[in-house]
Amino acid sequence: MVLLLLEAFGALLIFVLIVWWTMFSGRRGGELPPSVDNQKPPPSDPS
């Protein structure tokens, strides 16, 4: 029983570390400001 709980705790710990890594390993200083993101020209209408 104790081995099963240790294995479940280990799996939970790995899951939490993967989620933390994917959430906080992005750009330094967070996301770019909206003014920088919106400088792309709108797609042209082919018709």
CHARMM internal coordinates of N, CA and C (Angstrom, degrees):
IC EDIT
DIST 1 N 1 CA 1.4570
DIST 1 CA 1 C 1.5395
ANGL 1 N 1 CA 1 C 110.95
DIST 1 C 2 N 1.3130
ANGL 1 CA 1 C 2 N 115.35
DIHE 1 N 1 CA 1 C 2 N -42.08
DIST 2 N 2 CA 1.4595
ANGL 1 C 2 N 2 CA 119.67
DIHE 1 CA 1 C 2 N 2 CA -179.15
DIST 2 CA 2 C 1.5264
ANGL 2 N 2 CA 2 C 109.66
DIHE 1 C 2 N 2 CA 2 C -65.73
DIST 2 C 3 N 1.3269
ANGL 2 CA 2 C 3 N 116.66
DIHE 2 N 2 CA 2 C 3 N -38.53
DIST 3 N 3 CA 1.4617
ANGL 2 C 3 N 3 CA 120.11
DIHE 2 CA 2 C 3 N 3 CA 179.24
DIST 3 CA 3 C 1.5212
ANGL 3 N 3 CA 3 C 110.93
DIHE 2 C 3 N 3 CA 3 C -63.80
DIST 3 C 4 N 1.3233
ANGL 3 CA 3 C 4 N 117.12
DIHE 3 N 3 CA 3 C 4 N -38.15
DIST 4 N 4 CA 1.4620
ANGL 3 C 4 N 4 CA 121.23
DIHE 3 CA 3 C 4 N 4 CA 178.09
DIST 4 CA 4 C 1.5339
ANGL 4 N 4 CA 4 C 110.76
DIHE 3 C 4 N 4 CA 4 C -64.85
DIST 4 C 5 N 1.3217
ANGL 4 CA 4 C 5 N 117.46
DIHE 4 N 4 CA 4 C 5 N -41.54
DIST 5 N 5 CA 1.4630
ANGL 4 C 5 N 5 CA 120.80
DIHE 4 CA 4 C 5 N 5 CA 178.12
DIST 5 CA 5 C 1.5242
ANGL 5 N 5 CA 5 C 111.52
DIHE 4 C 5 N 5 CA 5 C -66.66
DIST 5 C 6 N 1.3292
ANGL 5 CA 5 C 6 N 117.08
DIHE 5 N 5 CA 5 C 6 N -39.43
DIST 6 N 6 CA 1.4662
ANGL 5 C 6 N 6 CA 119.92
DIHE 5 CA 5 C 6 N 6 CA 177.55
DIST 6 CA 6 C 1.5209
ANGL 6 N 6 CA 6 C 111.09
DIHE 5 C 6 N 6 CA 6 C -64.67
DIST 6 C 7 N 1.3223
ANGL 6 CA 6 C 7 N 116.65
DIHE 6 N 6 CA 6 C 7 N -39.49
DIST 7 N 7 CA 1.4627
ANGL 6 C 7 N 7 CA 119.52
DIHE 6 CA 6 C 7 N 7 CA 178.70
DIST 7 CA 7 C 1.5259
ANGL 7 N 7 CA 7 C 111.11
DIHE 6 C 7 N 7 CA 7 C -66.57
DIST 7 C 8 N 1.3268
ANGL 7 CA 7 C 8 N 117.20
DIHE 7 N 7 CA 7 C 8 N -40.99
DIST 8 N 8 CA 1.4609
ANGL 7 C 8 N 8 CA 120.88
DIHE 7 CA 7 C 8 N 8 CA 177.61
DIST 8 CA 8 C 1.5334
ANGL 8 N 8 CA 8 C 110.68
DIHE 7 C 8 N 8 CA 8 C -64.84
DIST 8 C 9 N 1.3133
ANGL 8 CA 8 C 9 N 117.18
DIHE 8 N 8 CA 8 C 9 N -40.28
DIST 9 N 9 CA 1.4619
ANGL 8 C 9 N 9 CA 120.70
DIHE 8 CA 8 C 9 N 9 CA 178.09
DIST 9 CA 9 C 1.5251
ANGL 9 N 9 CA 9 C 110.87
DIHE 8 C 9 N 9 CA 9 C -64.98
DIST 9 C 10 N 1.3291
ANGL 9 CA 9 C 10 N 117.44
DIHE 9 N 9 CA 9 C 10 N -40.55
DIST 10 N 10 CA 1.4555
ANGL 9 C 10 N 10 CA 121.45
DIHE 9 CA 9 C 10 N 10 CA 177.95
DIST 10 CA 10 C 1.5216
ANGL 10 N 10 CA 10 C 111.83
DIHE 9 C 10 N 10 CA 10 C -63.26
DIST 10 C 11 N 1.3368
ANGL 10 CA 10 C 11 N 116.32
DIHE 10 N 10 CA 10 C 11 N -42.48
DIST 11 N 11 CA 1.4618
ANGL 10 C 11 N 11 CA 120.07
DIHE 10 CA 10 C 11 N 11 CA 178.52
DIST 11 CA 11 C 1.5265
ANGL 11 N 11 CA 11 C 110.70
DIHE 10 C 11 N 11 CA 11 C -64.61
DIST 11 C 12 N 1.3185
ANGL 11 CA 11 C 12 N 116.69
DIHE 11 N 11 CA 11 C 12 N -40.90
DIST 12 N 12 CA 1.4677
ANGL 11 C 12 N 12 CA 120.52
DIHE 11 CA 11 C 12 N 12 CA 178.05
DIST 12 CA 12 C 1.5213
ANGL 12 N 12 CA 12 C 110.93
DIHE 11 C 12 N 12 CA 12 C -64.32
DIST 12 C 13 N 1.3119
ANGL 12 CA 12 C 13 N 117.03
DIHE 12 N 12 CA 12 C 13 N -40.19
DIST 13 N 13 CA 1.4596
ANGL 12 C 13 N 13 CA 121.07
DIHE 12 CA 12 C 13 N 13 CA 178.82
DIST 13 CA 13 C 1.5283
ANGL 13 N 13 CA 13 C 111.06
DIHE 12 C 13 N 13 CA 13 C -64.08
DIST 13 C 14 N 1.3241
ANGL 13 CA 13 C 14 N 117.01
DIHE 13 N 13 CA 13 C 14 N -43.44
DIST 14 N 14 CA 1.4643
ANGL 13 C 14 N 14 CA 120.03
DIHE 13 CA 13 C 14 N 14 CA 177.66
DIST 14 CA 14 C 1.5187
ANGL 14 N 14 CA 14 C 110.37
DIHE 13 C 14 N 14 CA 14 C -63.40
DIST 14 C 15 N 1.3269
ANGL 14 CA 14 C 15 N 117.57
DIHE 14 N 14 CA 14 C 15 N -41.73
DIST 15 N 15 CA 1.4606
ANGL 14 C 15 N 15 CA 121.36
DIHE 14 CA 14 C 15 N 15 CA 178.83
DIST 15 CA 15 C 1.5189
ANGL 15 N 15 CA 15 C 111.28
DIHE 14 C 15 N 15 CA 15 C -61.15
DIST 15 C 16 N 1.3183
ANGL 15 CA 15 C 16 N 117.20
DIHE 15 N 15 CA 15 C 16 N -45.13
DIST 16 N 16 CA 1.4675
ANGL 15 C 16 N 16 CA 121.11
DIHE 15 CA 15 C 16 N 16 CA -179.99
DIST 16 CA 16 C 1.5294
ANGL 16 N 16 CA 16 C 110.30
DIHE 15 C 16 N 16 CA 16 C -64.73
DIST 16 C 17 N 1.3153
ANGL 16 CA 16 C 17 N 118.07
DIHE 16 N 16 CA 16 C 17 N -39.36
DIST 17 N 17 CA 1.4661
ANGL 16 C 17 N 17 CA 120.31
DIHE 16 CA 16 C 17 N 17 CA 178.45
DIST 17 CA 17 C 1.5226
ANGL 17 N 17 CA 17 C 111.50
DIHE 16 C 17 N 17 CA 17 C -65.72
DIST 17 C 18 N 1.3327
ANGL 17 CA 17 C 18 N 118.10
DIHE 17 N 17 CA 17 C 18 N -38.67
DIST 18 N 18 CA 1.4614
ANGL 17 C 18 N 18 CA 120.57
DIHE 17 CA 17 C 18 N 18 CA 178.05
DIST 18 CA 18 C 1.5224
ANGL 18 N 18 CA 18 C 110.41
DIHE 17 C 18 N 18 CA 18 C -65.78
DIST 18 C 19 N 1.3230
ANGL 18 CA 18 C 19 N 117.70
DIHE 18 N 18 CA 18 C 19 N -42.94
DIST 19 N 19 CA 1.4693
ANGL 18 C 19 N 19 CA 120.94
DIHE 18 CA 18 C 19 N 19 CA 178.81
DIST 19 CA 19 C 1.5194
ANGL 19 N 19 CA 19 C 110.27
DIHE 18 C 19 N 19 CA 19 C -64.19
DIST 19 C 20 N 1.3277
ANGL 19 CA 19 C 20 N 117.40
DIHE 19 N 19 CA 19 C 20 N -43.88
DIST 20 N 20 CA 1.4709
ANGL 19 C 20 N 20 CA 120.34
DIHE 19 CA 19 C 20 N 20 CA 179.61
DIST 20 CA 20 C 1.5265
ANGL 20 N 20 CA 20 C 110.38
DIHE 19 C 20 N 20 CA 20 C -62.42
DIST 20 C 21 N 1.3149
ANGL 20 CA 20 C 21 N 117.19
DIHE 20 N 20 CA 20 C 21 N -42.69
DIST 21 N 21 CA 1.4680
ANGL 20 C 21 N 21 CA 121.05
DIHE 20 CA 20 C 21 N 21 CA -178.77
DIST 21 CA 21 C 1.5248
ANGL 21 N 21 CA 21 C 110.79
DIHE 20 C 21 N 21 CA 21 C -62.84
DIST 21 C 22 N 1.3339
ANGL 21 CA 21 C 22 N 117.55
DIHE 21 N 21 CA 21 C 22 N -43.25
DIST 22 N 22 CA 1.4585
ANGL 21 C 22 N 22 CA 119.55
DIHE 21 CA 21 C 22 N 22 CA -177.95
DIST 22 CA 22 C 1.5260
ANGL 22 N 22 CA 22 C 111.94
DIHE 21 C 22 N 22 CA 22 C -72.65
DIST 22 C 23 N 1.3152
ANGL 22 CA 22 C 23 N 118.49
DIHE 22 N 22 CA 22 C 23 N -27.40
DIST 23 N 23 CA 1.4636
ANGL 22 C 23 N 23 CA 120.27
DIHE 22 CA 22 C 23 N 23 CA -179.28
DIST 23 CA 23 C 1.5295
ANGL 23 N 23 CA 23 C 112.32
DIHE 22 C 23 N 23 CA 23 C -79.74
DIST 23 C 24 N 1.3236
ANGL 23 CA 23 C 24 N 117.66
DIHE 23 N 23 CA 23 C 24 N -36.76
DIST 24 N 24 CA 1.4603
ANGL 23 C 24 N 24 CA 119.92
DIHE 23 CA 23 C 24 N 24 CA -168.66
DIST 24 CA 24 C 1.5236
ANGL 24 N 24 CA 24 C 114.26
DIHE 23 C 24 N 24 CA 24 C -115.63
DIST 24 C 25 N 1.3155
ANGL 24 CA 24 C 25 N 119.10
DIHE 24 N 24 CA 24 C 25 N 14.04
DIST 25 N 25 CA 1.4634
ANGL 24 C 25 N 25 CA 118.74
DIHE 24 CA 24 C 25 N 25 CA 179.96
DIST 25 CA 25 C 1.5207
ANGL 25 N 25 CA 25 C 111.16
DIHE 24 C 25 N 25 CA 25 C -107.85
DIST 25 C 26 N 1.3092
ANGL 25 CA 25 C 26 N 117.85
DIHE 25 N 25 CA 25 C 26 N 25.46
DIST 26 N 26 CA 1.4586
ANGL 25 C 26 N 26 CA 121.48
DIHE 25 CA 25 C 26 N 26 CA -178.45
DIST 26 CA 26 C 1.5157
ANGL 26 N 26 CA 26 C 112.44
DIHE 25 C 26 N 26 CA 26 C -84.57
DIST 26 C 27 N 1.3173
ANGL 26 CA 26 C 27 N 116.48
DIHE 26 N 26 CA 26 C 27 N -144.67
DIST 27 N 27 CA 1.4641
ANGL 26 C 27 N 27 CA 122.07
DIHE 26 CA 26 C 27 N 27 CA -178.65
DIST 27 CA 27 C 1.5214
ANGL 27 N 27 CA 27 C 111.19
DIHE 26 C 27 N 27 CA 27 C -64.07
DIST 27 C 28 N 1.3117
ANGL 27 CA 27 C 28 N 114.49
DIHE 27 N 27 CA 27 C 28 N 149.00
DIST 28 N 28 CA 1.4720
ANGL 27 C 28 N 28 CA 118.69
DIHE 27 CA 27 C 28 N 28 CA 172.64
DIST 28 CA 28 C 1.5199
ANGL 28 N 28 CA 28 C 107.97
DIHE 27 C 28 N 28 CA 28 C -69.95
DIST 28 C 29 N 1.3308
ANGL 28 CA 28 C 29 N 116.94
DIHE 28 N 28 CA 28 C 29 N 131.04
DIST 29 N 29 CA 1.4552
ANGL 28 C 29 N 29 CA 120.33
DIHE 28 CA 28 C 29 N 29 CA 179.43
DIST 29 CA 29 C 1.5182
ANGL 29 N 29 CA 29 C 113.50
DIHE 28 C 29 N 29 CA 29 C 84.65
DIST 29 C 30 N 1.3222
ANGL 29 CA 29 C 30 N 117.23
DIHE 29 N 29 CA 29 C 30 N 10.20
DIST 30 N 30 CA 1.4613
ANGL 29 C 30 N 30 CA 119.63
DIHE 29 CA 29 C 30 N 30 CA 176.66
DIST 30 CA 30 C 1.5125
ANGL 30 N 30 CA 30 C 113.35
DIHE 29 C 30 N 30 CA 30 C 84.69
DIST 30 C 31 N 1.3093
ANGL 30 CA 30 C 31 N 114.94
DIHE 30 N 30 CA 30 C 31 N -160.80
DIST 31 N 31 CA 1.4638
ANGL 30 C 31 N 31 CA 121.15
DIHE 30 CA 30 C 31 N 31 CA -178.99
DIST 31 CA 31 C 1.5281
ANGL 31 N 31 CA 31 C 110.67
DIHE 30 C 31 N 31 CA 31 C -73.50
DIST 31 C 32 N 1.3104
ANGL 31 CA 31 C 32 N 115.68
DIHE 31 N 31 CA 31 C 32 N 159.12
DIST 32 N 32 CA 1.4627
ANGL 31 C 32 N 32 CA 120.35
DIHE 31 CA 31 C 32 N 32 CA 177.24
DIST 32 CA 32 C 1.5279
ANGL 32 N 32 CA 32 C 109.56
DIHE 31 C 32 N 32 CA 32 C -69.23
DIST 32 C 33 N 1.3425
ANGL 32 CA 32 C 33 N 117.62
DIHE 32 N 32 CA 32 C 33 N 151.97
DIST 33 N 33 CA 1.4649
ANGL 32 C 33 N 33 CA 119.82
DIHE 32 CA 32 C 33 N 33 CA 177.28
DIST 33 CA 33 C 1.5292
ANGL 33 N 33 CA 33 C 110.57
DIHE 32 C 33 N 33 CA 33 C -63.44
DIST 33 C 34 N 1.3443
ANGL 33 CA 33 C 34 N 117.92
DIHE 33 N 33 CA 33 C 34 N 154.08
DIST 34 N 34 CA 1.4653
ANGL 33 C 34 N 34 CA 120.79
DIHE 33 CA 33 C 34 N 34 CA -178.57
DIST 34 CA 34 C 1.5262
ANGL 34 N 34 CA 34 C 112.91
DIHE 33 C 34 N 34 CA 34 C -58.34
DIST 34 C 35 N 1.3256
ANGL 34 CA 34 C 35 N 118.81
DIHE 34 N 34 CA 34 C 35 N -32.50
DIST 35 N 35 CA 1.4659
ANGL 34 C 35 N 35 CA 120.40
DIHE 34 CA 34 C 35 N 35 CA -178.39
DIST 35 CA 35 C 1.5327
ANGL 35 N 35 CA 35 C 111.10
DIHE 34 C 35 N 35 CA 35 C -65.00
DIST 35 C 36 N 1.3287
ANGL 35 CA 35 C 36 N 117.03
DIHE 35 N 35 CA 35 C 36 N -32.78
DIST 36 N 36 CA 1.4599
ANGL 35 C 36 N 36 CA 120.47
DIHE 35 CA 35 C 36 N 36 CA 178.38
DIST 36 CA 36 C 1.5232
ANGL 36 N 36 CA 36 C 109.99
DIHE 35 C 36 N 36 CA 36 C -76.43
DIST 36 C 37 N 1.3188
ANGL 36 CA 36 C 37 N 117.75
DIHE 36 N 36 CA 36 C 37 N -38.86
DIST 37 N 37 CA 1.4599
ANGL 36 C 37 N 37 CA 121.39
DIHE 36 CA 36 C 37 N 37 CA -179.88
DIST 37 CA 37 C 1.5228
ANGL 37 N 37 CA 37 C 112.00
DIHE 36 C 37 N 37 CA 37 C -66.58
DIST 37 C 38 N 1.3216
ANGL 37 CA 37 C 38 N 117.87
DIHE 37 N 37 CA 37 C 38 N -31.08
DIST 38 N 38 CA 1.4626
ANGL 37 C 38 N 38 CA 121.31
DIHE 37 CA 37 C 38 N 38 CA -173.88
DIST 38 CA 38 C 1.5144
ANGL 38 N 38 CA 38 C 113.56
DIHE 37 C 38 N 38 CA 38 C -91.73
DIST 38 C 39 N 1.3315
ANGL 38 CA 38 C 39 N 119.63
DIHE 38 N 38 CA 38 C 39 N 10.88
DIST 39 N 39 CA 1.4562
ANGL 38 C 39 N 39 CA 120.89
DIHE 38 CA 38 C 39 N 39 CA -178.67
DIST 39 CA 39 C 1.5224
ANGL 39 N 39 CA 39 C 112.61
DIHE 38 C 39 N 39 CA 39 C -83.11
DIST 39 C 40 N 1.3192
ANGL 39 CA 39 C 40 N 117.73
DIHE 39 N 39 CA 39 C 40 N -4.65
DIST 40 N 40 CA 1.4548
ANGL 39 C 40 N 40 CA 119.73
DIHE 39 CA 39 C 40 N 40 CA 177.92
DIST 40 CA 40 C 1.5235
ANGL 40 N 40 CA 40 C 109.18
DIHE 39 C 40 N 40 CA 40 C -69.97
DIST 40 C 41 N 1.3195
ANGL 40 CA 40 C 41 N 118.63
DIHE 40 N 40 CA 40 C 41 N 137.75
DIST 41 N 41 CA 1.4729
ANGL 40 C 41 N 41 CA 119.14
DIHE 40 CA 40 C 41 N 41 CA 178.84
DIST 41 CA 41 C 1.5310
ANGL 41 N 41 CA 41 C 110.01
DIHE 40 C 41 N 41 CA 41 C -69.63
DIST 41 C 42 N 1.3224
ANGL 41 CA 41 C 42 N 116.99
DIHE 41 N 41 CA 41 C 42 N 147.35
DIST 42 N 42 CA 1.4665
ANGL 41 C 42 N 42 CA 118.54
DIHE 41 CA 41 C 42 N 42 CA 178.81
DIST 42 CA 42 C 1.5269
ANGL 42 N 42 CA 42 C 110.49
DIHE 41 C 42 N 42 CA 42 C -66.53
DIST 42 C 43 N 1.3136
ANGL 42 CA 42 C 43 N 117.41
DIHE 42 N 42 CA 42 C 43 N 151.11
DIST 43 N 43 CA 1.4683
ANGL 42 C 43 N 43 CA 118.52
DIHE 42 CA 42 C 43 N 43 CA -179.54
DIST 43 CA 43 C 1.5457
ANGL 43 N 43 CA 43 C 110.30
DIHE 42 C 43 N 43 CA 43 C -65.68
DIST 43 C 44 N 1.3138
ANGL 43 CA 43 C 44 N 115.07
DIHE 43 N 43 CA 43 C 44 N 139.99
DIST 44 N 44 CA 1.4664
ANGL 43 C 44 N 44 CA 118.51
DIHE 43 CA 43 C 44 N 44 CA -178.93
DIST 44 CA 44 C 1.5222
ANGL 44 N 44 CA 44 C 109.75
DIHE 43 C 44 N 44 CA 44 C -77.30
DIST 44 C 45 N 1.3155
ANGL 44 CA 44 C 45 N 116.49
DIHE 44 N 44 CA 44 C 45 N 146.56
DIST 45 N 45 CA 1.4621
ANGL 44 C 45 N 45 CA 122.89
DIHE 44 CA 44 C 45 N 45 CA -179.52
DIST 45 CA 45 C 1.5252
ANGL 45 N 45 CA 45 C 108.20
DIHE 44 C 45 N 45 CA 45 C -82.95
DIST 45 C 46 N 1.3487
ANGL 45 CA 45 C 46 N 119.80
DIHE 45 N 45 CA 45 C 46 N 118.42
DIST 46 N 46 CA 1.4649
ANGL 45 C 46 N 46 CA 120.75
DIHE 45 CA 45 C 46 N 46 CA -176.21
DIST 46 CA 46 C 1.5267
ANGL 46 N 46 CA 46 C 113.92
DIHE 45 C 46 N 46 CA 46 C -71.13
DIST 46 C 47 N 1.3216
ANGL 46 CA 46 C 47 N 118.50
DIHE 46 N 46 CA 46 C 47 N -14.05
DIST 47 N 47 CA 1.4796
ANGL 46 C 47 N 47 CA 118.96
DIHE 46 CA 46 C 47 N 47 CA -176.75
DIST 47 CA 47 C 1.5107
ANGL 47 N 47 CA 47 C 113.37
DIHE 46 C 47 N 47 CA 47 C -86.94
END
COOR INIT
IC SEED 1 N 1 CA 1 C
IC BUILD
